[in-house]
């Protein structure tokens, strides 16, 4: 059978911004600041960076390499590199993981649509009980469901246009806007009186809070934030031209993502400190998932230019969430197009339907289905937990094992250096190879064992 030539990204910048768009998301703005708040501030950042370099960068390189060499969705990419072997089911698992993540991700994406809408009608201009209003919103049976579907439809509307006109074009626009906006919010946050205490909190490490759990938290956060282990980087890489530098792109995306997480922290934590001191109370940045939807509206309501800051902030949150959601949906859509031979439109519709139904269960688990538990967790928490803490690291482990053990060393180095055209020093490519082959798999395994035995 003759295959149609695959679509590719139009430019290097477009490709990098699409990958950065996938990585930068709710994980950076919604998850990172409160994880940092819970786990010792700068101490957590330090651990995170170590995990990033030793475990995540090798996994990202593996995923990128498999995708570019396999030139297909995760299922077929594995099949082409190891024809007829069971490895393709690992690819299938990745597609499944992406669908699961998208299903709960779109719920939080929906919340950000709602909070953006609320900030536009100046809902955060007076002191109110924001914990109560958040609680009553997410436990309402219909409202969050509606916003979830709006978010999912928005994502689908971009994907329908394909790689260049949909993903690449929108990522370029949205990520640029996101940066401009977040910098504005950072300036507002840092110029509040007392903000410096929040900055100190972020950059002076508190090692007393570091425990075995901190390591697991840092690893889970790093995998989730970099979008690795579930085939998104693999799928995007399958649209990348053969002359791109895999190592440089991976390093660039990881760096960009980490910088953004720190910038998002600077937008949130100093503001929380400043307003807490103004009210004479202790700042609480370990407020958990409610930090963004409960604490921040309170902060915005009390600061000068708070209405504008709120609009900008929730717009940033939405942009970040959409660029990540499109990468998740593209994994599933590419699979449906290539394996089930459906048109892009039909594939998007099918994905919308499936993730919409599962997403509905996740959304309802904050309200009418709150009593329904899977292994002791609500449906939302169950999906969040099994994907971030199990599927992503496991996927990452298998991707590294495949790249390090199943591909031959010569092939690995050939792909990494673009058949010797890139002048990557031999010591560096060998270091990467052994990080992929030994260090990353063993490291992930040890952290896994640590979780199960503690
Ligand atoms: N990296 C995204 C974020 O930080 C989430 C994500 C995870 C996206 C896995 C794709 C794959 O929000």
Boltz pocket constraint, residues with backbone or C-beta under 6 A from the ligand:
constraints:
  - pocket:
      binder: B
      contacts: [[A, 22], [A, 23], [A, 24], [A, 25], [A, 26], [A, 27], [A, 28], [A, 101], [A, 223], [A, 224], [A, 225], [A, 226], [A, 227], [A, 228], [A, 230], [A, 232], [A, 320], [A, 324], [A, 325], [A, 327], [A, 328]]
      max_distance: 6.0
